[in-house]
């Protein structure tokens, strides 16, 4: 059976030993053990934090649930953290609490639609790269994806797009983020 020092029957946290004024060789040993346990725990936490920081975070703003699921699976396979919003207002709510390295933005959505959202994203989050997506093509006489690029989208994707197009665009923009 383990026998504690200075009358302790079990290992004691570092602060308890210090508060109690524990003395002697056994107490010194417990202090060292407690410090080592704290250091190891801290190293584990730091490495987990670094691992999550190394993963790029992508916010997907789209009202199409099946596309959201497909994008989530594809991006998670590429070791990305995926945040989701069904329309522009929800996207801004997410960005208030979490940061994103890249945003995939649908143009035609209910609520706050894509071009309006894009304008505000450029104003409030100018450093975040944006990929505009649309299957709607031309709205009246204007090509919305060309307009989105003029408004600040770094890339555009015409729906339906293939997985390789998405991956190429995402990797290209994330590489630009790392170099800047």
N, C-alpha and C positions, 0 to 999 in steps of 0.2 A: 504494500500500500504506500502511496506517495505521502510523504510527510512534509508539511510546509514549515517554513522557518518562522521564528518569532511567534509561535503559537497559531499560525494559519494552517488550516486543514486542507486547503485547496489553492491552486494558483490564483494569485490576486492581481487585478489590473494595476498598471503602473501608478495611476493617480492614488489608489488606495494605499500602496506602499509608501508613497511620498507623504501623504497626509498623516499616516500613522507614525511616521518617523522611524520606520523599521531600520534596524542596524545589524551589522554583523556580516559575515561572509555569505551566509545563505541569502540574506536580503539583497546583497550586491548581485548575486547570481540571478535572483528573480528579477531585479531591475534590468539586467542585461537581457534576460530572456524576453521580458515584456517589450523592451525596446526593439529587439530583433523581430518579434511577432508583429509589432506595429510597422516596422520598416518593410517587411515582406508583404503585409496587407496593403500598404501604401503603394509599393511597386506594382502589385497586381492591379490595383485600381487605376494607376497611371497608365499601365499598358492597355487595359480595357478601354480607357478613355481615348488613348492615341489611336487604337484600332477603329473606334467609332468615328473619330475625327478624320481618319484617312479615307473613309468611305464617302464618296460624293453624295450630296443630298439633292434630290430632284423633286420639285413640286409639279404635279400633273393637275392641270385645271381643265376638266372636260366633263360634260354631262352624260356622256355615253358610258354606261356601266360596263358593258362588255369590252370596250376599248380600254377603260381604266384597268380592268382585270388583266388584260393582255399586256399592257404597258408595265404594270406592276411586276408580273412574272418575268418579263424580258429584262427589266432593269435590275431586279433583285438577283437574277442569274449573273449579271455583270457587276455584282457587289456594290450596288447603289442602295442608299436609303431612300425610300419613296414616300412622299407626302402627297395627300390627295385632297382635291376640292372639286365640287360639282359646278361651281360658277365663280365669277370674279370676286364677289364679296367674301365668299368662304376662303378664297385664296389669300386675300389680304388678312383675314383673321388668322390663318395658319402662319403667315409671315410675321405677325406681331409676336409670336411666341417661339418660332423656330427659324433658322436661317436656311437658305437654299443656295446651291451652287449654280443651278440651272432650272428653268421653268419650261415645261411643255404646255402650251396654251392653245386651246381650241378657239376658233374665231366665232362660230355660231353657237350660242348657249342661251338658255333662258336667264332672266335676272340681268346681272351685269355682263354684257357680251364681251367678246374677245378684243375688239379694237379699242373699246373704252377702257378695258382692263389693261391692255398693252400701254396705252397712253399714261395711265396712272403708275404702272410699274416702272416705266422709264423715268417718271418724275421722282418717285419715292425710293426706288431701288435701281439706280442707274448702272451699277456694276454687275448685276445678275444678268447672265445671258438668257435669251428667250428664243425658243423654237415655236413658231406659230404653225398651227395645223388646221386644215380645213378640207372638207369634201364638197363644200358649197360652190367652189369655183368663183364665177363672176356674180356680183350682186349689182343688178342694174347694168351699168356700163363699166364698172370698175372690177378689176381682179383683186380680190381682198388679200391674197397672199402677197402680191406686189405692194399693196398699200401697207400691209403689216411690216414688210421690210423697210419701206420708206419711213415708217413710224418707229423703227428701232429693233425689230426682230432680227436676230443674228442669222437665223436660218428659217426656212419654211419647209413643210412637208405636206404634200397633197394626199388626202385620204382617198382610197385606202393605200397605205404605203407598206412596203415589205420590211421585215425586221432588220435586215442588213442596212437599209437606208436610215432607220432610226438609230441603230448602233453607231453607224459612221458619223452622223450628225452630232450625237451626244458625245462621243469620244473626241471629236474634233474640238467642240466647244469647251469641254472639260480640260483638254490639253492647253487650250488658250488661257483658261482661267489660271492654271498652274504656272504658266510662263509669265503671266503679268503680275 
